[in-house]
Amino acid sequence: MAEVNARVQKHRAALRLAGLRPVQLWVPDTRRPDFEEECRQQSLRVAKVDQSEIELQRLMDAAALEIEGWSE
């Protein structure tokens, strides 16, 4: 086990020398029993808002067309 720890520390030291630093990232737990239902509910909410924001969608579509290479 000490050999593995030494290798990990060496690897981390090399990454730090390369200018990187470790960060902790929290993501949704896809294993939760209610995950699928929560995704469905959020998707329905977004779809409902999108339907009521037609003018905003038109504005965003027009803006996207002005970005070179966006539609290619």
N, C-alpha and C positions, 0 to 999 in steps of 0.2 A: 504494500500500500504506500509506503514511503516513496518508492520509486515512481509511482503514478503521480503522487503529489508534487514531487520534484519536477517531473515533466510538465505538469500543468502550470506550475509557477514559472518555469522557464519560458513556456509558450506565452503566458500572460505578460511576462517582462518584455519579451520581444515585441508584442503588440503595443505595449506602452511606449517602447522606444520608437515605434513606427508612428507615434502620435495619436494612438487610439486609446479610448478609455472604456471601461465596462459600464453598461447601463442595465437597469432592470425594466422589463417591459411587461405590462399586464394586458392580457387579451381576454375576450369573453371565453367562458368555459363551455365549449360545444358539447360536453358530455352531460351537462345538466338536463334533467328530464323536461324542463320547460323551455329549453333553448329554441327548439323549432317553433313553438307557439309564439314566443317573444319575437322572433324574426318575422313571422307572418303578420303579427299585429303592427310591428313597426313599418313593414312594407305597405300594409293597407293605409296607415296614417300618411305616409309619404305620397302614395297614389292619390289619396283624397285631396291633399294640399296641392299637388301638382295639377289636378283638374280645376281647382279654383284659381290657379295662378297662370292662366293662359297668356296674359300680357307679359308676365315675367319670363315665361318660357320663350315667347317670341323674341324678347330682348336678348336673352341668353343665346338663342340660336343665331341671331343676327351678329352678335359679338363674336361667336365662335367662327363664323364665316370670315371674319376680318383677320383671324390669326393664320398667318401663312403656313401652309402644310397641314392644317387641322383636319381637312376632309380627305386627305390623300391616303 
